[in-house]
Amino acid sequence: MRHGVGNGRRGLALAVVLTGMLTGLVTGCATGSGAGSADGAEGEAGRSAAAEVARRGASVGAAGSACELPVTFDVAESWKPKAVDAGAEVDGVSEDLAELADAFLRQGPVTMACEIDAKPAGNIGFLRVWTGEPGDADARAVLEDFVAAEEGAARERYGTFEAGDVTGTEVEYVTPGDGSETKTAHALAVVTPDGPVVLHLGGLDDEEHEEMLPAYELAKTTLHTTA
């Protein structure tokens, strides 16, 4: 997103933070990974080959698209992508507000770069894309650090996947919901020459998450590095 200076940025940064709080998707910096991580056949995070895939709408990632990224993928019909400029969101606001916004926009080794809103399709939630700087970490390490930075994350189940010209790591885990309930999240990570990329799908609750999973599957199965 491109913004002007002064009050406009201040309001937009505050809106970003409040949006995350209201949807229950604000991420913190505390390590919350539980001891329930699993690997192998029983720990596979990937859904079966028969998993439902949403109908394609637009695509993002390429030059000139709503979000220019190190990867490209298809967006579910009616979902609305919007680029996120993390630097602009925290620039020119108060120190306290900048700290809150920074905690929302950065998670582990990556920073939010694109937010794909499900509301136009009738759901409450986002498919968010996070990017990082090139380095030596592989996709599994990037994803583990991403999950560890989410407060209350637990019961992680990791697996691998292949799509297009990429091989990556995927995880399913839970975070605190309302009361004693938990809610499920999915995320995947790939490493590109331009740095790591994480796609994350949360949701207001498990019902919303389940209804949005076909959009996540569409993104995963159409993922390519940007040419």
Buried (B, 14 or more C-beta within 10 A) or exposed (E): EEBEEEEEBBEBBBEBBEBBEEBBBBBBEEEBBEEEBBEEEEBBBBBEEEEEBBEEBBBBBBEEBBBBBBBBBBBBBBBBBEBBBBEBBBBBBEEEBBEBBBBBBBBBBBBBBBBBBBEEBEBBBBBBBBBBEEEEBBBBBBBBBBBBBBBBBBBBBBBBBEBBEBEBBBBBBBBBBEEEEBBBBBBBBBBBEBBBBBBBBBBBBBEBBEBBBBBBBBBBBBBBBBE
